[in-house]
Amino acid sequence: MENKTCCSHKKKKRSEEEYKKLVNRLNRIEGQVRGVKKMLEKEAYCTDILIQVSAINAALNSFNKMLLSEHIRTCVVEDIREGKDEIIDELVITLQKLMR
């Protein structure tokens, strides 16, 4: 069986600006996660850690909103213009997964 590292065979060429924004957000989130790990190692109080984890969740949600918005404006619009209406089903499934 082939080992897939991605959930889809599709690819997306992003503008340099979009790429930088997304990577910067992920770098900040990564830093927040490392900070929580250090808090745990230093035996920080439970609620202090939980508040930081909540901030990480909010940052991930913000990342998802940015990526989803760009996806709709580019990939979805382009596919609809090309008559590929199946993109709508894909978008609905994606939104359902995001709202779990």
N, C-alpha and C positions, 0 to 999 in steps of 0.2 A: 504494500500500500504506500502510496506517495505521501510524503510528509509536507503538508501545506502550512505555510506560515501566515497566510492571509485568508480572510473569510470569503473573498471574492476574487475572481479572475480579472475584474475590471481595474483600471488604473485611472488616476486623475493627475493631470499636469496642473500644478498650482503656480500662481504668480509668485514672484520672489517676496512681495509684500505679505501675501496671505501666508506663505510658508513661514516667514519670520515671525508673524504674529502668533501662529499656532505653536511653533517651537518655543517661543518665549513663554507662552502660557504653560506649556508642559514643563519647561525648566523650573518655573516658579512652583508648580504643583509638586514636582519632584523634590524641591528644596523643602517644601512644607512637610512632605512625607518623611524625609530624613530628620526634620526637626521633631516630629512626633516620636520617631524611633529613639532619638536622644532623650526626649522627655521620659520615655518608658525606661530607658537604661538608667536614668538619674532618679528613678522612682517618683516621678511627678504624681500629683494627686489625680485621681480618676477623672473628676469633672474638668480639670484643666486639659487633659488629653482629649476628652470627648468634645470639648469646644473647638480644639484645633482640628480634630477629624471632621467636625461639621463644616469648618472653613474649607477644608480640602474638598468635601462633597460639593460645596457651593462653587468652588473654583472649577471642578470637573463639569458641573452643570453649565457653567458659563462657557467653557471650552466646547461642550456639545452644542450649545445654542449657536455659537459662532460658526462651527463646522456645518451644522444643519442648515443654517441660513445660507451659507455659501453654496452648499449642495443644491438647495432648491433653486437658487438664482442661476446656477450654471448647469449642472448635470441634468436636473429634472426638466428645466426649460428647454435645453437643447434636445433632449430625447423626445419631448412632446412635439416640438417643432418638426422633428424627423419622423413623426408618426409612430414612435415607440411608446404606445400607451401603457405597456407593462411596467413602465417606470412608476406609475401611480400606485400600482399594487406593491411594488418594492418600497416606496415611500411610506405607505400605510403600515406595512409590516415593521419597518424601521421605527416609526413613531410608536407603535404598540410596544415594541421592545424597550424603547426609551422610557415609556410611562409605567413600567412595572413597579 
